Amino acid sequence: MIGPESSAAPPPPGAGRFAPSPSGDLHLGNLRTAALAWLWARSSGRPFVLRVDDVDAERSSAAAADRQLGDLAALGVTGDGPVARQSATLDRYAAAVDSLARRGLVYECYCSRRDIREASRAPHAVPGRYPGTCRDLGEGERERRRAELAAAGRVPALRLRADCDRWSVREGFATADEEGRPVVDGVYRGPVDDMVVRRGGAAAQVTGREYAYNLAVVVDDALAGVGQVVRGRDLLSSAPRQAYLAHLLGLPEVGYVHVPLVLGPTGRRLAKRDGAVTLREMPGRDVGEQAREVLRWVVSTLRLGEAAEGVTRLEELVPVFGPGCVPPEDVVWRGSAAR
């Protein structure tokens, strides 16, 4: 039985990374987080990895990936070595699932999204957590459910058979998740459940290689030698699931840094309805000028004092950057200034 805590030893140093999903253009919140991830890595002497998280082929666009990488380069967020793409490493995800399956750590799930929503309304259900409906079905019942799905032209998903309900990770900035669960002495202890590792769906569209994001990102981070993950605080609750899965796969532990978000004027996460929210919608005659406008805005959201004066390139901030430069509050975008 695996306990609810990770190892007490700090994770070894490793690369930083930024890994957007190419479903559209990066908005200012994404770009700020990318700049912070790059600065966190460079200021601590770490290499930096850029990756295109395109494991979900339905939602990914090669054109969007190219625009994202172009915007990042214009901002000064560059990686060491070639850009990795999840779509090129599907065999590694298959090997990870096979490793879990050989140890009895995955099971078929026949539930639809509606089934899961309805189960989550039960009096003792935990919101957002899979209730374990298919976890302990007998083989006869599995055969029946499998046949029902096949008749409907669908195939089951594969879920992880978790043997703990909480896992701890090292957190380098956030003080609590969005549900109010605290970070105590740099450790966040959050929920783990029977997460999907390979998606199911319509048989005509499923190839058996529809691997879940949580699985792919864990495998890819280990492959790239990532030791530091800087991302938005809305993803803090995902960290224990990913760290637990990495533990089961025998992969190195990483350290997490979850930074404040950029919100729109209404207090909700930044969206197209909030006006010019991408680099290419900023003032400027070309991408270079627009990137400098984004950089000026990013600098204005940080606590840099006199060091902020005259900055024209992201790399100029490396010698003066540290966690104390990042205010703990979310940033509100009001169309021309951050508050």
C-alpha positions as CSV (number, residue, x, y, z in Angstrom):
1,M,0.0,0.0,0.0
2,I,1.4,3.3,-1.0
3,G,1.0,6.0,1.6
4,P,-0.4,9.5,1.1
5,E,3.0,11.2,1.1
6,S,5.8,11.6,-1.4
7,S,9.4,11.2,-0.6
8,A,10.8,13.6,2.0
9,A,13.9,14.4,-0.1
10,P,13.8,17.5,-2.3
11,P,13.6,16.7,-6.0
12,P,16.9,16.9,-7.9
13,P,17.6,20.0,-10.1
14,G,16.5,19.7,-13.6
15,A,15.2,21.7,-16.6
16,G,12.4,24.2,-16.5
17,R,9.8,24.0,-19.2
18,F,6.8,25.6,-20.9
19,A,4.4,23.3,-22.8
20,P,1.3,24.9,-24.2
21,S,-1.5,22.9,-25.9
22,P,-1.9,24.2,-29.5
23,S,-5.7,24.8,-29.5
24,G,-5.4,28.5,-30.3
25,D,-3.3,31.6,-29.8
26,L,-1.6,32.2,-26.4
27,H,-3.3,35.0,-24.5
28,L,-1.5,37.4,-22.2
29,G,-1.9,35.1,-19.2
30,N,-0.2,32.3,-21.0
31,L,2.5,34.6,-22.2
32,R,3.1,35.9,-18.7
33,T,3.3,32.4,-17.3
34,A,5.7,31.4,-20.1
35,A,8.0,34.4,-19.3
36,L,7.9,33.5,-15.5
37,A,8.7,29.9,-16.2
38,W,11.7,31.0,-18.4
39,L,12.9,33.5,-15.8
40,W,12.6,31.0,-13.0
41,A,14.7,28.5,-14.9
42,R,17.3,30.9,-16.2
43,S,17.8,32.7,-12.9
44,S,18.5,29.4,-11.2
45,G,20.9,28.2,-13.9
46,R,18.6,25.5,-15.3
47,P,18.2,24.6,-18.9
48,F,14.8,25.3,-20.5
49,V,12.6,23.0,-22.6
50,L,9.8,24.1,-25.0
51,R,7.2,21.4,-25.8
52,V,4.0,21.3,-27.9
53,D,1.5,19.4,-25.9
54,D,-0.5,18.1,-28.8
55,V,-1.5,14.6,-27.5
56,D,-5.1,15.5,-28.0
57,A,-5.2,15.5,-31.8
58,E,-8.8,16.6,-32.0
59,R,-8.1,19.8,-30.2
60,S,-4.7,20.5,-31.6
61,S,-3.7,22.6,-34.7
62,A,-0.3,22.6,-36.3
63,A,-0.9,26.2,-37.4
64,A,-1.7,27.2,-33.8
65,A,1.5,25.5,-32.6
66,D,3.5,27.5,-35.1
67,R,1.9,30.8,-34.0
68,Q,2.5,30.0,-30.4
69,L,6.1,29.2,-30.9
70,G,6.6,32.3,-33.0
71,D,5.0,34.5,-30.2
72,L,7.2,32.9,-27.6
73,A,10.3,33.4,-29.6
74,A,9.4,37.1,-30.2
75,L,8.9,37.5,-26.4
76,G,12.3,35.9,-25.7
77,V,11.1,32.6,-24.4
78,T,13.4,30.2,-26.1
79,G,14.4,26.6,-25.3
80,D,17.6,24.6,-25.3
81,G,17.5,22.2,-28.2
82,P,14.7,21.4,-30.6
83,V,11.0,21.8,-29.6
84,A,9.5,18.5,-28.5
85,R,6.0,17.4,-29.7
86,Q,3.8,14.9,-27.9
87,S,2.4,13.6,-31.1
88,A,5.9,12.3,-31.9
89,T,6.2,10.2,-28.7
90,L,3.0,8.1,-28.6
91,D,5.0,4.9,-28.4
92,R,6.4,6.1,-25.0
93,Y,2.9,6.6,-23.7
94,A,1.9,3.1,-24.9
95,A,4.9,1.6,-23.0
96,A,3.9,3.5,-19.8
97,V,0.3,2.1,-20.0
98,D,1.6,-1.4,-20.7
99,S,3.9,-1.1,-17.6
100,L,0.9,-0.1,-15.4
101,A,-1.3,-2.9,-17.0
102,R,1.2,-5.6,-16.3
103,R,1.0,-4.7,-12.6
104,G,-2.8,-4.6,-12.5
105,L,-2.8,-0.9,-12.1
106,V,-5.4,0.0,-14.8
107,Y,-8.9,-1.1,-15.5
108,E,-11.5,-0.5,-18.2
109,C,-14.1,2.2,-17.5
110,Y,-17.4,2.0,-19.3
111,C,-19.0,5.2,-17.9
112,S,-20.2,8.0,-20.1
113,R,-19.6,11.6,-19.0
114,R,-23.3,11.7,-18.0
115,D,-22.9,8.6,-15.8
116,I,-20.0,10.3,-14.0
117,R,-22.0,13.6,-13.6
118,E,-25.0,11.7,-12.1
119,A,-22.8,9.7,-9.8
120,S,-21.1,12.8,-8.5
121,R,-24.5,14.1,-7.3
122,A,-24.8,11.3,-4.8
123,P,-24.8,12.4,-1.2
124,H,-21.4,11.2,-0.3
125,A,-19.7,11.8,-3.6
126,V,-16.6,14.0,-3.8
127,P,-17.0,16.7,-6.5
128,G,-14.7,16.3,-9.4
129,R,-13.5,12.8,-8.4
130,Y,-14.3,9.6,-10.3
131,P,-16.5,7.6,-7.9
132,G,-15.0,4.2,-8.8
133,T,-18.1,2.8,-10.6
134,C,-16.1,0.4,-12.8
135,R,-13.2,-0.3,-10.4
136,D,-14.3,-3.6,-8.9
137,L,-16.6,-5.1,-11.5
138,G,-16.5,-8.8,-11.9
139,E,-15.3,-10.3,-15.2
140,G,-18.8,-11.3,-16.2
141,E,-20.1,-7.7,-15.7
142,R,-17.1,-6.3,-17.6
143,E,-17.9,-8.6,-20.5
144,R,-21.5,-7.4,-20.5
145,R,-20.6,-3.7,-20.3
146,R,-17.9,-4.2,-23.0
147,A,-20.5,-5.8,-25.3
148,E,-23.0,-2.9,-24.6
149,L,-20.4,-0.4,-25.6
150,A,-19.4,-2.3,-28.7
151,A,-23.0,-2.5,-29.8
152,A,-23.2,1.3,-29.4
153,G,-20.0,1.7,-31.5
154,R,-17.9,2.7,-28.5
155,V,-14.8,1.4,-26.7
156,P,-13.9,1.8,-23.0
157,A,-11.4,4.1,-21.4
158,L,-8.6,2.9,-19.2
159,R,-8.3,4.3,-15.7
160,L,-5.5,4.1,-13.2
161,R,-6.2,1.9,-10.1
162,A,-5.0,4.3,-7.5
163,D,-4.3,2.8,-4.0
164,C,-4.2,6.1,-2.1
165,D,-6.5,9.2,-2.2
166,R,-3.9,11.9,-1.5
167,W,-0.4,12.6,-2.5
168,S,2.1,15.3,-1.5
169,V,4.2,17.5,-3.8
170,R,6.7,20.3,-3.3
171,E,5.3,23.7,-4.1
172,G,7.5,26.7,-4.5
173,F,5.1,29.6,-4.6
174,A,1.3,29.1,-4.1
175,T,-0.2,29.1,-0.6
176,A,-3.4,27.2,-1.4
177,D,-5.4,25.7,-4.3
178,E,-8.7,27.0,-5.7
179,E,-10.6,24.9,-3.1
180,G,-8.7,26.4,-0.2
181,R,-6.5,23.4,0.5
182,P,-3.3,24.9,1.9
183,V,0.4,24.6,1.1
184,V,2.2,24.0,4.4
185,D,5.9,24.5,4.7
186,G,6.3,24.2,0.9
187,V,4.3,21.0,0.7
188,Y,0.9,20.7,-0.9
189,R,-1.2,17.6,-0.2
190,G,-4.0,17.1,-2.7
191,P,-6.4,14.5,-4.0
192,V,-5.6,11.5,-6.2
193,D,-8.2,9.4,-7.9
194,D,-8.6,6.8,-10.6
195,M,-7.7,9.2,-13.4
196,V,-8.0,8.2,-17.1
197,V,-4.8,7.2,-18.7
198,R,-6.2,6.3,-22.1
199,R,-9.4,7.8,-23.4
200,G,-12.3,5.8,-24.9
201,G,-15.0,7.0,-27.3
202,A,-16.5,6.2,-30.7
203,A,-14.9,3.1,-32.1
204,A,-14.7,4.6,-35.6
205,Q,-12.6,7.5,-34.2
206,V,-10.5,5.7,-31.5
207,T,-7.2,4.2,-32.5
208,G,-6.1,3.0,-29.1
209,R,-3.6,5.8,-28.9
210,E,-5.8,8.4,-27.3
211,Y,-3.6,8.9,-24.3
212,A,-4.6,11.3,-21.5
213,Y,-2.8,14.5,-20.8
214,N,-1.9,13.6,-17.2
215,L,0.0,10.5,-18.5
216,A,1.6,12.2,-21.4
217,V,3.0,15.2,-19.5
218,V,4.5,12.9,-16.8
219,V,6.3,10.8,-19.4
220,D,7.5,13.8,-21.4
221,D,8.8,15.7,-18.4
222,A,10.9,12.7,-17.3
223,L,12.1,12.2,-20.9
224,A,13.3,15.8,-21.1
225,G,14.9,15.9,-17.7
226,V,12.4,18.4,-16.3
227,G,12.8,19.2,-12.6
228,Q,10.9,22.4,-12.3
229,V,7.3,23.0,-13.5
230,V,6.1,26.6,-13.4
231,R,2.5,27.1,-14.4
232,G,-0.8,28.8,-13.4
233,R,-2.2,28.3,-9.9
234,D,-5.4,26.8,-11.4
235,L,-3.3,23.6,-12.1
236,L,-2.1,23.1,-8.5
237,S,-4.7,20.5,-7.8
238,S,-3.5,18.5,-10.8
239,A,0.1,18.2,-9.4
240,P,-0.6,15.4,-6.9
241,R,-2.2,13.2,-9.6
242,Q,0.7,13.7,-11.9
243,A,3.3,13.2,-9.2
244,Y,1.6,10.0,-8.0
245,L,1.5,8.7,-11.6
246,A,5.2,9.5,-12.0
247,H,5.9,7.6,-8.7
248,L,4.1,4.5,-10.0
249,L,6.1,4.7,-13.3
250,G,9.4,5.0,-11.4
251,L,10.0,8.5,-12.8
252,P,11.8,11.3,-11.0
253,E,9.9,13.7,-8.8
254,V,9.7,17.3,-10.0
255,G,9.2,20.5,-8.0
256,Y,6.2,22.7,-8.8
257,V,5.7,26.5,-8.9
258,H,2.1,27.6,-9.4
259,V,1.9,31.3,-10.1
260,P,-1.1,33.8,-10.0
261,L,-3.4,34.0,-13.0
262,V,-4.3,36.9,-15.3
263,L,-8.0,37.7,-15.0
264,G,-10.3,39.8,-17.1
265,P,-12.1,42.9,-15.8
266,T,-15.0,40.8,-14.4
267,G,-12.6,38.7,-12.3
268,R,-12.9,35.7,-14.5
269,R,-10.0,34.1,-16.3
270,L,-8.9,36.1,-19.3
271,A,-10.8,35.4,-22.5
272,K,-11.4,36.8,-26.0
273,R,-14.4,38.8,-24.7
274,D,-11.9,40.9,-22.7
275,G,-10.5,42.6,-25.8
276,A,-6.9,42.5,-27.1
277,V,-5.6,39.6,-25.2
278,T,-3.0,38.0,-27.6
279,L,0.4,39.2,-28.7
280,R,-0.7,39.8,-32.2
281,E,-3.6,42.0,-31.1
282,M,-1.3,44.3,-29.1
283,P,-0.3,47.7,-30.6
284,G,2.6,47.7,-33.0
285,R,3.6,47.6,-36.6
286,D,4.9,44.1,-36.5
287,V,5.3,41.1,-34.2
288,G,8.6,42.5,-32.7
289,E,6.9,45.7,-31.6
290,Q,3.9,43.8,-30.3
291,A,6.2,41.5,-28.3
292,R,7.9,44.5,-26.7
293,E,4.5,45.8,-25.7
294,V,3.8,42.5,-24.1
295,L,7.1,42.5,-22.3
296,R,6.5,46.0,-21.0
297,W,3.2,44.8,-19.6
298,V,4.7,41.7,-18.0
299,V,7.4,43.8,-16.4
300,S,4.7,46.2,-15.1
301,T,3.1,43.3,-13.2
302,L,6.3,42.4,-11.3
303,R,8.0,43.9,-8.3
304,L,11.2,44.9,-10.0
305,G,11.7,48.5,-8.8
306,E,14.4,50.4,-10.6
307,A,15.5,47.2,-12.4
308,A,12.3,47.5,-14.6
309,E,13.5,50.7,-16.2
310,G,14.5,50.6,-19.8
311,V,14.0,46.8,-20.1
312,T,13.7,45.8,-23.8
313,R,14.6,42.1,-23.7
314,L,13.4,39.4,-21.4
315,E,17.0,38.2,-20.8
316,E,17.8,41.5,-19.1
317,L,15.7,40.4,-16.1
318,V,17.6,37.2,-15.4
319,P,20.2,38.8,-13.0
320,V,17.5,40.5,-10.9
321,F,14.7,38.0,-11.0
322,G,13.6,35.9,-8.0
323,P,10.3,34.6,-6.5
324,G,10.0,37.8,-4.5
325,C,9.5,39.7,-7.8
326,V,6.1,38.0,-8.3
327,P,3.2,39.5,-6.4
328,P,1.0,36.8,-4.8
329,E,-2.2,38.3,-6.2
330,D,-3.8,37.6,-9.5
331,V,-3.3,40.2,-12.2
332,V,-6.4,42.0,-13.7
333,W,-6.1,43.0,-17.4
334,R,-8.1,46.1,-18.1
335,G,-7.2,46.6,-21.7
336,S,-4.1,48.7,-21.2
337,A,-2.7,48.2,-17.7
338,A,-2.4,45.6,-15.0
339,R,-3.6,46.3,-11.4
